[in-house]
Amino acid sequence: MSSLLHQQPLHERDAFTLRLTLLIGCRMSTTGSFEGFQSVALKPDGEDQPAERDSLSAEEGSSAVPSRMARQSSVTESILYPNPYTQPHRTRKYFVTRPGAIETAREDLNNHVAETMDEVIQGFWLLTEVDHWNNEKERVVAITDNTLLICKYDFIMLSCVQLQRIPLSSICHICLGKFAFPGTSLDKRQGEGIRISWGKSEEQSLLSRWNPWSTEVPYATFTEHPMKKSSEKFSEICKMSSFIAKLVPAVQNAHKTSLGPGRGKEVMVSTEPIIIETYTGLMSFIGNRNKLGYSLARGSIGF
């Protein structure tokens, strides 16, 4: 192109240079206006953001919703069930957990002891008695200065049905350990318990041994009540360790101060398996599975 410009006259060369300059400038302006830049429409405040922003927000929102729902459900559950031990609908089946029921039983027993025995209750517990046929029975147990009281209390009618008095000085053996059963038993319970003996089991008659309703058994076996974990209040009165800690020194003190023939004799405290001689256990299997030994709400029955 330079050789072509040198060959042309001067005035034609100037005109050609001017046209070439204008042509190149137009191409550069066109390319810069449309290829190098993109038009952006400005939107006033308050309107929606671009599509990319919307999609990002949607993704973040979808991932945040489950976490918010989980936190909300946990907060709601803690409000509905503030009890850290168990859910209320399970504990309300037992009449002993109804408001004022256990307090009424304590007051009735205190009044009875004060009026008839002229003693003071030193300890009060709610335990489960396991009889010689492995039947569970809800019992209120109290220790006075000289007596162990085992009370069958009706928490539906709020009245004492049966009261067994055992002198502390007559207790000769306290056994702590796990439950043991014959190999053929159908209802083998787990856990530990305490057996309080005020006579020798060898002296028990054959009739009372095989009679599930016999009251002549010279010992009583206890384990923890099912409502131990329902609240802090029942955790204290159903605790086996506190019952044992109060019973052993009370029995030892009763032996020292007793005026009977066994005065000064020490009570034997041992740790060994607690044997329950139920060779079939069909009766206890049915009764314990249905909680027949407890004051329990069993629903309505219609015909």
ChimeraX commands (.cxc) that place a marker at each C-alpha (Angstrom):
marker #1 position 0.00,0.00,0.00 radius 0.5
marker #1 position 2.94,2.38,0.72 radius 0.5
marker #1 position 4.26,1.91,-2.82 radius 0.5
marker #1 position 0.80,2.73,-4.17 radius 0.5
marker #1 position 0.67,5.99,-2.18 radius 0.5
marker #1 position 4.10,7.09,-3.49 radius 0.5
marker #1 position 3.05,6.53,-7.11 radius 0.5
marker #1 position -0.14,8.70,-6.88 radius 0.5
marker #1 position -0.09,12.52,-7.11 radius 0.5
marker #1 position -0.05,14.55,-3.89 radius 0.5
marker #1 position -3.67,15.75,-3.90 radius 0.5
marker #1 position -4.99,12.29,-4.77 radius 0.5
marker #1 position -2.77,10.78,-2.09 radius 0.5
marker #1 position -4.24,13.10,0.59 radius 0.5
marker #1 position -7.78,12.28,-0.40 radius 0.5
marker #1 position -7.11,8.54,-0.36 radius 0.5
marker #1 position -5.47,8.75,3.07 radius 0.5
marker #1 position -8.47,10.66,4.46 radius 0.5
marker #1 position -10.95,8.06,3.21 radius 0.5
marker #1 position -8.85,5.18,4.59 radius 0.5
marker #1 position -8.67,6.87,8.01 radius 0.5
marker #1 position -12.43,7.41,8.15 radius 0.5
marker #1 position -13.12,3.78,7.16 radius 0.5
marker #1 position -10.83,2.37,9.87 radius 0.5
marker #1 position -12.33,4.65,12.53 radius 0.5
marker #1 position -15.86,3.57,11.72 radius 0.5
marker #1 position -14.96,-0.11,12.08 radius 0.5
marker #1 position -13.27,0.49,15.43 radius 0.5
marker #1 position -16.21,2.44,16.77 radius 0.5
marker #1 position -18.65,-0.27,15.67 radius 0.5
marker #1 position -16.62,-3.06,17.22 radius 0.5
marker #1 position -16.16,-1.19,20.46 radius 0.5
marker #1 position -19.84,-0.32,20.77 radius 0.5
marker #1 position -21.32,-3.79,20.35 radius 0.5
marker #1 position -18.66,-6.45,20.87 radius 0.5
marker #1 position -16.66,-5.11,23.78 radius 0.5
marker #1 position -19.60,-4.09,26.00 radius 0.5
marker #1 position -22.97,-5.50,27.06 radius 0.5
marker #1 position -25.98,-3.40,27.78 radius 0.5
marker #1 position -27.22,-3.54,31.40 radius 0.5
marker #1 position -30.63,-2.29,32.42 radius 0.5
marker #1 position -30.47,-0.50,35.76 radius 0.5
marker #1 position -33.38,-1.23,38.15 radius 0.5
marker #1 position -34.51,0.97,40.99 radius 0.5
marker #1 position -34.18,-0.11,44.63 radius 0.5
marker #1 position -36.70,-2.64,45.92 radius 0.5
marker #1 position -37.10,-4.59,42.67 radius 0.5
marker #1 position -35.95,-8.15,42.05 radius 0.5
marker #1 position -32.28,-8.92,41.57 radius 0.5
marker #1 position -30.89,-10.65,38.44 radius 0.5
marker #1 position -31.73,-14.27,37.69 radius 0.5
marker #1 position -28.38,-15.54,38.91 radius 0.5
marker #1 position -28.95,-13.92,42.27 radius 0.5
marker #1 position -32.46,-15.37,42.44 radius 0.5
marker #1 position -31.26,-18.91,41.76 radius 0.5
marker #1 position -28.51,-18.59,44.37 radius 0.5
marker #1 position -30.98,-17.31,46.95 radius 0.5
marker #1 position -33.36,-20.16,46.13 radius 0.5
marker #1 position -30.62,-22.73,46.68 radius 0.5
marker #1 position -29.56,-21.16,49.96 radius 0.5
marker #1 position -33.17,-20.91,51.09 radius 0.5
marker #1 position -33.92,-24.55,50.30 radius 0.5
marker #1 position -30.93,-25.71,52.33 radius 0.5
marker #1 position -31.77,-23.41,55.25 radius 0.5
marker #1 position -35.45,-24.43,55.53 radius 0.5
marker #1 position -34.82,-27.97,56.93 radius 0.5
marker #1 position -32.42,-26.68,59.56 radius 0.5
marker #1 position -34.93,-24.04,60.67 radius 0.5
marker #1 position -37.70,-26.66,60.77 radius 0.5
marker #1 position -35.50,-29.02,62.81 radius 0.5
marker #1 position -34.71,-26.31,65.31 radius 0.5
marker #1 position -38.36,-25.33,65.51 radius 0.5
marker #1 position -39.49,-28.93,66.06 radius 0.5
marker #1 position -36.91,-29.46,68.81 radius 0.5
marker #1 position -37.99,-26.28,70.55 radius 0.5
marker #1 position -41.63,-27.31,70.27 radius 0.5
marker #1 position -40.88,-30.75,71.67 radius 0.5
marker #1 position -38.99,-29.31,74.62 radius 0.5
marker #1 position -41.94,-27.04,75.35 radius 0.5
marker #1 position -44.50,-29.85,75.13 radius 0.5
marker #1 position -42.40,-32.33,77.13 radius 0.5
marker #1 position -40.23,-30.40,79.58 radius 0.5
marker #1 position -39.79,-33.49,81.79 radius 0.5
marker #1 position -36.27,-34.86,81.20 radius 0.5
marker #1 position -37.20,-38.32,82.50 radius 0.5
marker #1 position -40.07,-39.59,80.35 radius 0.5
marker #1 position -43.18,-38.50,78.49 radius 0.5
marker #1 position -46.20,-37.53,80.61 radius 0.5
marker #1 position -48.76,-39.73,78.83 radius 0.5
marker #1 position -46.90,-42.85,80.00 radius 0.5
marker #1 position -46.66,-41.81,83.64 radius 0.5
marker #1 position -50.31,-40.73,83.92 radius 0.5
marker #1 position -51.38,-44.36,83.56 radius 0.5
marker #1 position -50.11,-45.00,87.09 radius 0.5
marker #1 position -52.44,-43.47,89.66 radius 0.5
marker #1 position -49.54,-42.98,92.05 radius 0.5
marker #1 position -48.21,-40.22,89.76 radius 0.5
marker #1 position -51.45,-38.24,89.86 radius 0.5
marker #1 position -51.09,-34.91,91.71 radius 0.5
marker #1 position -51.38,-35.38,95.47 radius 0.5
marker #1 position -51.65,-39.20,95.42 radius 0.5
marker #1 position -48.30,-40.07,96.99 radius 0.5
marker #1 position -48.59,-37.13,99.41 radius 0.5
marker #1 position -51.98,-38.44,100.59 radius 0.5
marker #1 position -50.53,-41.91,101.15 radius 0.5
marker #1 position -47.67,-40.46,103.19 radius 0.5
marker #1 position -50.05,-38.39,105.30 radius 0.5
marker #1 position -52.41,-41.33,105.93 radius 0.5
marker #1 position -49.54,-43.56,107.01 radius 0.5
marker #1 position -48.08,-40.87,109.27 radius 0.5
marker #1 position -51.43,-40.37,110.98 radius 0.5
marker #1 position -51.95,-44.11,111.43 radius 0.5
marker #1 position -48.51,-44.62,112.97 radius 0.5
marker #1 position -48.92,-41.65,115.29 radius 0.5
marker #1 position -52.35,-42.80,116.49 radius 0.5
marker #1 position -51.83,-46.56,116.85 radius 0.5
marker #1 position -48.10,-47.09,117.38 radius 0.5
marker #1 position -46.93,-43.87,119.02 radius 0.5
marker #1 position -43.88,-43.81,116.75 radius 0.5
marker #1 position -42.43,-41.55,114.07 radius 0.5
marker #1 position -41.71,-42.57,110.49 radius 0.5
marker #1 position -38.02,-42.23,109.68 radius 0.5
marker #1 position -38.23,-43.03,105.98 radius 0.5
marker #1 position -40.84,-43.44,103.26 radius 0.5
marker #1 position -40.44,-45.28,99.91 radius 0.5
marker #1 position -42.46,-46.49,96.94 radius 0.5
marker #1 position -41.20,-49.93,95.88 radius 0.5
marker #1 position -42.29,-53.05,94.06 radius 0.5
marker #1 position -42.64,-56.22,96.10 radius 0.5
marker #1 position -41.84,-59.49,94.34 radius 0.5
marker #1 position -43.61,-62.35,96.10 radius 0.5
marker #1 position -42.53,-65.99,96.21 radius 0.5
marker #1 position -44.41,-66.63,92.95 radius 0.5
marker #1 position -42.65,-63.72,91.18 radius 0.5
marker #1 position -45.79,-61.56,91.15 radius 0.5
marker #1 position -45.16,-57.80,91.23 radius 0.5
marker #1 position -47.08,-55.77,93.80 radius 0.5
marker #1 position -47.02,-52.02,94.32 radius 0.5
marker #1 position -46.11,-51.24,97.94 radius 0.5
marker #1 position -45.48,-48.27,100.20 radius 0.5
marker #1 position -42.66,-49.08,102.62 radius 0.5
marker #1 position -41.85,-47.11,105.76 radius 0.5
marker #1 position -39.36,-47.45,108.59 radius 0.5
marker #1 position -40.17,-46.26,112.11 radius 0.5
marker #1 position -38.07,-46.41,115.25 radius 0.5
marker #1 position -38.80,-50.09,115.82 radius 0.5
marker #1 position -40.90,-51.37,112.91 radius 0.5
marker #1 position -40.76,-52.02,109.18 radius 0.5
marker #1 position -44.14,-51.24,107.60 radius 0.5
marker #1 position -45.25,-52.74,104.28 radius 0.5
marker #1 position -48.44,-51.08,103.10 radius 0.5
marker #1 position -50.72,-52.11,100.27 radius 0.5
marker #1 position -52.20,-48.76,99.29 radius 0.5
marker #1 position -55.04,-48.23,96.84 radius 0.5
marker #1 position -54.04,-45.13,94.88 radius 0.5
marker #1 position -57.40,-45.10,93.10 radius 0.5
marker #1 position -59.53,-44.82,96.24 radius 0.5
marker #1 position -56.65,-43.29,98.26 radius 0.5
marker #1 position -56.94,-45.72,101.15 radius 0.5
marker #1 position -54.77,-48.29,102.91 radius 0.5
marker #1 position -55.95,-51.81,102.12 radius 0.5
marker #1 position -53.43,-53.89,104.09 radius 0.5
marker #1 position -50.61,-53.09,106.51 radius 0.5
marker #1 position -47.93,-55.56,107.53 radius 0.5
marker #1 position -45.81,-54.77,110.61 radius 0.5
marker #1 position -42.41,-56.40,111.00 radius 0.5
marker #1 position -40.35,-55.63,114.14 radius 0.5
marker #1 position -36.86,-54.53,113.19 radius 0.5
marker #1 position -35.41,-56.66,115.97 radius 0.5
marker #1 position -36.83,-59.82,114.33 radius 0.5
marker #1 position -35.02,-59.25,111.03 radius 0.5
marker #1 position -32.10,-61.66,110.87 radius 0.5
marker #1 position -30.88,-61.51,107.27 radius 0.5
marker #1 position -30.69,-58.84,104.56 radius 0.5
marker #1 position -29.67,-60.15,101.15 radius 0.5
marker #1 position -28.67,-57.94,98.22 radius 0.5
marker #1 position -28.15,-59.32,94.72 radius 0.5
marker #1 position -29.47,-60.20,91.31 radius 0.5
marker #1 position -32.55,-62.33,90.77 radius 0.5
marker #1 position -32.09,-66.01,89.93 radius 0.5
marker #1 position -34.67,-68.49,88.59 radius 0.5
marker #1 position -34.89,-72.16,87.73 radius 0.5
marker #1 position -34.13,-73.00,84.13 radius 0.5
marker #1 position -37.75,-73.90,83.28 radius 0.5
marker #1 position -39.26,-70.59,84.45 radius 0.5
marker #1 position -41.10,-68.57,81.77 radius 0.5
marker #1 position -40.83,-65.20,83.50 radius 0.5
marker #1 position -37.21,-64.56,84.42 radius 0.5
marker #1 position -36.83,-60.98,85.55 radius 0.5
marker #1 position -33.64,-59.01,85.19 radius 0.5
marker #1 position -32.11,-56.58,87.64 radius 0.5
marker #1 position -31.32,-56.53,91.33 radius 0.5
marker #1 position -33.30,-56.46,94.53 radius 0.5
marker #1 position -33.26,-56.85,98.30 radius 0.5
marker #1 position -34.68,-59.70,100.40 radius 0.5
marker #1 position -35.47,-59.08,104.06 radius 0.5
marker #1 position -35.86,-62.22,106.14 radius 0.5
marker #1 position -37.25,-62.48,109.67 radius 0.5
marker #1 position -37.27,-66.27,109.72 radius 0.5
marker #1 position -35.70,-69.25,108.02 radius 0.5
marker #1 position -37.12,-70.25,104.66 radius 0.5
marker #1 position -36.67,-73.92,105.63 radius 0.5
marker #1 position -39.30,-73.44,108.31 radius 0.5
marker #1 position -41.89,-72.34,105.74 radius 0.5
marker #1 position -44.68,-74.85,105.36 radius 0.5
marker #1 position -45.30,-76.62,102.08 radius 0.5
marker #1 position -48.81,-75.17,101.89 radius 0.5
marker #1 position -47.63,-71.57,102.16 radius 0.5
marker #1 position -44.79,-72.23,99.73 radius 0.5
marker #1 position -47.17,-73.35,96.98 radius 0.5
marker #1 position -49.95,-70.91,97.80 radius 0.5
marker #1 position -49.55,-67.75,95.69 radius 0.5
marker #1 position -51.74,-65.74,98.10 radius 0.5
marker #1 position -50.07,-66.89,101.30 radius 0.5
marker #1 position -49.18,-64.22,103.86 radius 0.5
marker #1 position -47.07,-66.56,106.02 radius 0.5
marker #1 position -43.89,-66.21,103.97 radius 0.5
marker #1 position -41.04,-65.26,106.39 radius 0.5
marker #1 position -39.39,-62.79,104.03 radius 0.5
marker #1 position -40.15,-59.91,101.69 radius 0.5
marker #1 position -38.40,-59.16,98.40 radius 0.5
marker #1 position -38.32,-55.69,96.86 radius 0.5
marker #1 position -37.10,-54.06,93.69 radius 0.5
marker #1 position -37.43,-50.60,92.19 radius 0.5
marker #1 position -40.79,-49.20,91.13 radius 0.5
marker #1 position -41.36,-48.68,87.36 radius 0.5
marker #1 position -41.96,-44.95,87.93 radius 0.5
marker #1 position -38.52,-44.30,89.36 radius 0.5
marker #1 position -37.46,-42.35,86.26 radius 0.5
marker #1 position -40.69,-40.40,85.84 radius 0.5
marker #1 position -39.60,-37.34,87.85 radius 0.5
marker #1 position -37.10,-36.15,90.43 radius 0.5
marker #1 position -39.63,-36.68,93.22 radius 0.5
marker #1 position -40.15,-40.35,92.34 radius 0.5
marker #1 position -36.46,-40.81,91.68 radius 0.5
marker #1 position -35.87,-40.15,95.38 radius 0.5
marker #1 position -38.69,-42.19,96.93 radius 0.5
marker #1 position -38.15,-45.16,94.58 radius 0.5
marker #1 position -34.40,-45.39,95.10 radius 0.5
marker #1 position -33.30,-48.76,96.48 radius 0.5
marker #1 position -29.93,-47.49,97.66 radius 0.5
marker #1 position -31.49,-44.95,100.04 radius 0.5
marker #1 position -33.85,-47.61,101.41 radius 0.5
marker #1 position -30.96,-49.98,102.12 radius 0.5
marker #1 position -28.86,-47.20,103.65 radius 0.5
marker #1 position -31.69,-46.46,106.09 radius 0.5
marker #1 position -32.76,-50.06,106.78 radius 0.5
marker #1 position -29.43,-51.64,107.75 radius 0.5
marker #1 position -28.47,-49.22,110.57 radius 0.5
marker #1 position -32.09,-49.17,111.81 radius 0.5
marker #1 position -32.08,-52.97,112.14 radius 0.5
marker #1 position -28.64,-52.98,113.80 radius 0.5
marker #1 position -29.75,-50.38,116.29 radius 0.5
marker #1 position -32.95,-52.31,117.01 radius 0.5
marker #1 position -30.92,-55.44,117.80 radius 0.5
marker #1 position -28.76,-53.52,120.25 radius 0.5
marker #1 position -31.66,-51.97,122.12 radius 0.5
marker #1 position -33.96,-55.00,122.01 radius 0.5
marker #1 position -35.06,-56.57,125.31 radius 0.5
marker #1 position -35.92,-59.92,123.74 radius 0.5
marker #1 position -33.88,-63.13,123.56 radius 0.5
marker #1 position -32.05,-61.96,120.44 radius 0.5
marker #1 position -30.63,-58.87,122.08 radius 0.5
marker #1 position -27.16,-57.95,120.90 radius 0.5
marker #1 position -27.31,-60.35,117.96 radius 0.5
marker #1 position -25.97,-58.84,114.76 radius 0.5
marker #1 position -27.99,-58.92,111.56 radius 0.5
marker #1 position -26.37,-60.72,108.65 radius 0.5
marker #1 position -25.99,-58.65,105.48 radius 0.5
marker #1 position -24.87,-60.57,102.41 radius 0.5
marker #1 position -24.52,-60.13,98.66 radius 0.5
marker #1 position -25.71,-63.19,96.76 radius 0.5
marker #1 position -28.30,-64.15,94.13 radius 0.5
marker #1 position -31.93,-63.86,95.21 radius 0.5
marker #1 position -33.58,-67.14,94.24 radius 0.5
marker #1 position -37.26,-67.13,93.26 radius 0.5
marker #1 position -38.55,-70.67,92.93 radius 0.5
marker #1 position -41.05,-70.41,90.09 radius 0.5
marker #1 position -40.65,-73.48,87.91 radius 0.5
marker #1 position -43.33,-72.52,85.39 radius 0.5
marker #1 position -44.17,-68.89,86.07 radius 0.5
marker #1 position -47.27,-68.76,83.87 radius 0.5
marker #1 position -49.31,-66.86,86.46 radius 0.5
marker #1 position -46.64,-64.19,86.99 radius 0.5
marker #1 position -46.00,-64.01,83.24 radius 0.5
marker #1 position -49.61,-62.95,82.62 radius 0.5
marker #1 position -49.89,-60.72,85.68 radius 0.5
marker #1 position -46.60,-58.86,85.31 radius 0.5
marker #1 position -47.07,-58.23,81.59 radius 0.5
marker #1 position -50.43,-56.59,82.30 radius 0.5
marker #1 position -49.24,-54.79,85.48 radius 0.5
marker #1 position -52.03,-56.33,87.55 radius 0.5
marker #1 position -50.23,-55.54,90.80 radius 0.5
marker #1 position -50.35,-51.77,90.25 radius 0.5
marker #1 position -53.06,-49.13,90.53 radius 0.5
marker #1 position -53.19,-48.54,86.80 radius 0.5
marker #1 position -55.63,-46.84,84.41 radius 0.5
marker #1 position -56.76,-49.66,82.15 radius 0.5
marker #1 position -59.23,-47.85,79.90 radius 0.5
marker #1 position -62.96,-48.26,79.52 radius 0.5
marker #1 position -64.63,-51.64,78.97 radius 0.5
marker #1 position -67.97,-51.73,77.19 radius 0.5
marker #1 position -70.39,-54.50,76.27 radius 0.5
marker link #1:1,2 radius 0.2
marker link #1:2,3 radius 0.2
marker link #1:3,4 radius 0.2
marker link #1:4,5 radius 0.2
marker link #1:5,6 radius 0.2
marker link #1:6,7 radius 0.2
marker link #1:7,8 radius 0.2
marker link #1:8,9 radius 0.2
marker link #1:9,10 radius 0.2
marker link #1:10,11 radius 0.2
marker link #1:11,12 radius 0.2
marker link #1:12,13 radius 0.2
marker link #1:13,14 radius 0.2
marker link #1:14,15 radius 0.2
marker link #1:15,16 radius 0.2
marker link #1:16,17 radius 0.2
marker link #1:17,18 radius 0.2
marker link #1:18,19 radius 0.2
marker link #1:19,20 radius 0.2
marker link #1:20,21 radius 0.2
marker link #1:21,22 radius 0.2
marker link #1:22,23 radius 0.2
marker link #1:23,24 radius 0.2
marker link #1:24,25 radius 0.2
marker link #1:25,26 radius 0.2
marker link #1:26,27 radius 0.2
marker link #1:27,28 radius 0.2
marker link #1:28,29 radius 0.2
marker link #1:29,30 radius 0.2
marker link #1:30,31 radius 0.2
marker link #1:31,32 radius 0.2
marker link #1:32,33 radius 0.2
marker link #1:33,34 radius 0.2
marker link #1:34,35 radius 0.2
marker link #1:35,36 radius 0.2
marker link #1:36,37 radius 0.2
marker link #1:37,38 radius 0.2
marker link #1:38,39 radius 0.2
marker link #1:39,40 radius 0.2
marker link #1:40,41 radius 0.2
marker link #1:41,42 radius 0.2
marker link #1:42,43 radius 0.2
marker link #1:43,44 radius 0.2
marker link #1:44,45 radius 0.2
marker link #1:45,46 radius 0.2
marker link #1:46,47 radius 0.2
marker link #1:47,48 radius 0.2
marker link #1:48,49 radius 0.2
marker link #1:49,50 radius 0.2
marker link #1:50,51 radius 0.2
marker link #1:51,52 radius 0.2
marker link #1:52,53 radius 0.2
marker link #1:53,54 radius 0.2
marker link #1:54,55 radius 0.2
marker link #1:55,56 radius 0.2
marker link #1:56,57 radius 0.2
marker link #1:57,58 radius 0.2
marker link #1:58,59 radius 0.2
marker link #1:59,60 radius 0.2
marker link #1:60,61 radius 0.2
marker link #1:61,62 radius 0.2
marker link #1:62,63 radius 0.2
marker link #1:63,64 radius 0.2
marker link #1:64,65 radius 0.2
marker link #1:65,66 radius 0.2
marker link #1:66,67 radius 0.2
marker link #1:67,68 radius 0.2
marker link #1:68,69 radius 0.2
marker link #1:69,70 radius 0.2
marker link #1:70,71 radius 0.2
marker link #1:71,72 radius 0.2
marker link #1:72,73 radius 0.2
marker link #1:73,74 radius 0.2
marker link #1:74,75 radius 0.2
marker link #1:75,76 radius 0.2
marker link #1:76,77 radius 0.2
marker link #1:77,78 radius 0.2
marker link #1:78,79 radius 0.2
marker link #1:79,80 radius 0.2
marker link #1:80,81 radius 0.2
marker link #1:81,82 radius 0.2
marker link #1:82,83 radius 0.2
marker link #1:83,84 radius 0.2
marker link #1:84,85 radius 0.2
marker link #1:85,86 radius 0.2
marker link #1:86,87 radius 0.2
marker link #1:87,88 radius 0.2
marker link #1:88,89 radius 0.2
marker link #1:89,90 radius 0.2
marker link #1:90,91 radius 0.2
marker link #1:91,92 radius 0.2
marker link #1:92,93 radius 0.2
marker link #1:93,94 radius 0.2
marker link #1:94,95 radius 0.2
marker link #1:95,96 radius 0.2
marker link #1:96,97 radius 0.2
marker link #1:97,98 radius 0.2
marker link #1:98,99 radius 0.2
marker link #1:99,100 radius 0.2
marker link #1:100,101 radius 0.2
marker link #1:101,102 radius 0.2
marker link #1:102,103 radius 0.2
marker link #1:103,104 radius 0.2
marker link #1:104,105 radius 0.2
marker link #1:105,106 radius 0.2
marker link #1:106,107 radius 0.2
marker link #1:107,108 radius 0.2
marker link #1:108,109 radius 0.2
marker link #1:109,110 radius 0.2
marker link #1:110,111 radius 0.2
marker link #1:111,112 radius 0.2
marker link #1:112,113 radius 0.2
marker link #1:113,114 radius 0.2
marker link #1:114,115 radius 0.2
marker link #1:115,116 radius 0.2
marker link #1:116,117 radius 0.2
marker link #1:117,118 radius 0.2
marker link #1:118,119 radius 0.2
marker link #1:119,120 radius 0.2
marker link #1:120,121 radius 0.2
marker link #1:121,122 radius 0.2
marker link #1:122,123 radius 0.2
marker link #1:123,124 radius 0.2
marker link #1:124,125 radius 0.2
marker link #1:125,126 radius 0.2
marker link #1:126,127 radius 0.2
marker link #1:127,128 radius 0.2
marker link #1:128,129 radius 0.2
marker link #1:129,130 radius 0.2
marker link #1:130,131 radius 0.2
marker link #1:131,132 radius 0.2
marker link #1:132,133 radius 0.2
marker link #1:133,134 radius 0.2
marker link #1:134,135 radius 0.2
marker link #1:135,136 radius 0.2
marker link #1:136,137 radius 0.2
marker link #1:137,138 radius 0.2
marker link #1:138,139 radius 0.2
marker link #1:139,140 radius 0.2
marker link #1:140,141 radius 0.2
marker link #1:141,142 radius 0.2
marker link #1:142,143 radius 0.2
marker link #1:143,144 radius 0.2
marker link #1:144,145 radius 0.2
marker link #1:145,146 radius 0.2
marker link #1:146,147 radius 0.2
marker link #1:147,148 radius 0.2
marker link #1:148,149 radius 0.2
marker link #1:149,150 radius 0.2
marker link #1:150,151 radius 0.2
marker link #1:151,152 radius 0.2
marker link #1:152,153 radius 0.2
marker link #1:153,154 radius 0.2
marker link #1:154,155 radius 0.2
marker link #1:155,156 radius 0.2
marker link #1:156,157 radius 0.2
marker link #1:157,158 radius 0.2
marker link #1:158,159 radius 0.2
marker link #1:159,160 radius 0.2
marker link #1:160,161 radius 0.2
marker link #1:161,162 radius 0.2
marker link #1:162,163 radius 0.2
marker link #1:163,164 radius 0.2
marker link #1:164,165 radius 0.2
marker link #1:165,166 radius 0.2
marker link #1:166,167 radius 0.2
marker link #1:167,168 radius 0.2
marker link #1:168,169 radius 0.2
marker link #1:169,170 radius 0.2
marker link #1:170,171 radius 0.2
marker link #1:171,172 radius 0.2
marker link #1:172,173 radius 0.2
marker link #1:173,174 radius 0.2
marker link #1:174,175 radius 0.2
marker link #1:175,176 radius 0.2
marker link #1:176,177 radius 0.2
marker link #1:177,178 radius 0.2
marker link #1:178,179 radius 0.2
marker link #1:179,180 radius 0.2
marker link #1:180,181 radius 0.2
marker link #1:181,182 radius 0.2
marker link #1:182,183 radius 0.2
marker link #1:183,184 radius 0.2
marker link #1:184,185 radius 0.2
marker link #1:185,186 radius 0.2
marker link #1:186,187 radius 0.2
marker link #1:187,188 radius 0.2
marker link #1:188,189 radius 0.2
marker link #1:189,190 radius 0.2
marker link #1:190,191 radius 0.2
marker link #1:191,192 radius 0.2
marker link #1:192,193 radius 0.2
marker link #1:193,194 radius 0.2
marker link #1:194,195 radius 0.2
marker link #1:195,196 radius 0.2
marker link #1:196,197 radius 0.2
marker link #1:197,198 radius 0.2
marker link #1:198,199 radius 0.2
marker link #1:199,200 radius 0.2
marker link #1:200,201 radius 0.2
marker link #1:201,202 radius 0.2
marker link #1:202,203 radius 0.2
marker link #1:203,204 radius 0.2
marker link #1:204,205 radius 0.2
marker link #1:205,206 radius 0.2
marker link #1:206,207 radius 0.2
marker link #1:207,208 radius 0.2
marker link #1:208,209 radius 0.2
marker link #1:209,210 radius 0.2
marker link #1:210,211 radius 0.2
marker link #1:211,212 radius 0.2
marker link #1:212,213 radius 0.2
marker link #1:213,214 radius 0.2
marker link #1:214,215 radius 0.2
marker link #1:215,216 radius 0.2
marker link #1:216,217 radius 0.2
marker link #1:217,218 radius 0.2
marker link #1:218,219 radius 0.2
marker link #1:219,220 radius 0.2
marker link #1:220,221 radius 0.2
marker link #1:221,222 radius 0.2
marker link #1:222,223 radius 0.2
marker link #1:223,224 radius 0.2
marker link #1:224,225 radius 0.2
marker link #1:225,226 radius 0.2
marker link #1:226,227 radius 0.2
marker link #1:227,228 radius 0.2
marker link #1:228,229 radius 0.2
marker link #1:229,230 radius 0.2
marker link #1:230,231 radius 0.2
marker link #1:231,232 radius 0.2
marker link #1:232,233 radius 0.2
marker link #1:233,234 radius 0.2
marker link #1:234,235 radius 0.2
marker link #1:235,236 radius 0.2
marker link #1:236,237 radius 0.2
marker link #1:237,238 radius 0.2
marker link #1:238,239 radius 0.2
marker link #1:239,240 radius 0.2
marker link #1:240,241 radius 0.2
marker link #1:241,242 radius 0.2
marker link #1:242,243 radius 0.2
marker link #1:243,244 radius 0.2
marker link #1:244,245 radius 0.2
marker link #1:245,246 radius 0.2
marker link #1:246,247 radius 0.2
marker link #1:247,248 radius 0.2
marker link #1:248,249 radius 0.2
marker link #1:249,250 radius 0.2
marker link #1:250,251 radius 0.2
marker link #1:251,252 radius 0.2
marker link #1:252,253 radius 0.2
marker link #1:253,254 radius 0.2
marker link #1:254,255 radius 0.2
marker link #1:255,256 radius 0.2
marker link #1:256,257 radius 0.2
marker link #1:257,258 radius 0.2
marker link #1:258,259 radius 0.2
marker link #1:259,260 radius 0.2
marker link #1:260,261 radius 0.2
marker link #1:261,262 radius 0.2
marker link #1:262,263 radius 0.2
marker link #1:263,264 radius 0.2
marker link #1:264,265 radius 0.2
marker link #1:265,266 radius 0.2
marker link #1:266,267 radius 0.2
marker link #1:267,268 radius 0.2
marker link #1:268,269 radius 0.2
marker link #1:269,270 radius 0.2
marker link #1:270,271 radius 0.2
marker link #1:271,272 radius 0.2
marker link #1:272,273 radius 0.2
marker link #1:273,274 radius 0.2
marker link #1:274,275 radius 0.2
marker link #1:275,276 radius 0.2
marker link #1:276,277 radius 0.2
marker link #1:277,278 radius 0.2
marker link #1:278,279 radius 0.2
marker link #1:279,280 radius 0.2
marker link #1:280,281 radius 0.2
marker link #1:281,282 radius 0.2
marker link #1:282,283 radius 0.2
marker link #1:283,284 radius 0.2
marker link #1:284,285 radius 0.2
marker link #1:285,286 radius 0.2
marker link #1:286,287 radius 0.2
marker link #1:287,288 radius 0.2
marker link #1:288,289 radius 0.2
marker link #1:289,290 radius 0.2
marker link #1:290,291 radius 0.2
marker link #1:291,292 radius 0.2
marker link #1:292,293 radius 0.2
marker link #1:293,294 radius 0.2
marker link #1:294,295 radius 0.2
marker link #1:295,296 radius 0.2
marker link #1:296,297 radius 0.2
marker link #1:297,298 radius 0.2
marker link #1:298,299 radius 0.2
marker link #1:299,300 radius 0.2
marker link #1:300,301 radius 0.2
marker link #1:301,302 radius 0.2
marker link #1:302,303 radius 0.2
view
